[in-house]
């Protein structure tokens, strides 16, 4: 009772092969998750490149917008 039989080991190997194998669903899901995280980080980098001057209030009317453009 304390040791696993050959059937237990075969079932464990099949489950591991399905989950972590080259075409397993888990490896595909993890790859997609990694791509999503990478895209999220790249998106954060793009947002920090834009600097907004908060010392001036935003224009409220079309006339103020035209004056701000020059």
Secondary structure, DSSP 8 states (H G I E B T S, - for coil): --S--HHHHHHHHHHHHHHHSTT-HHHHHHHHHHHHHHHHHHHHHHHHH-----SS----SHHHHHHHH-
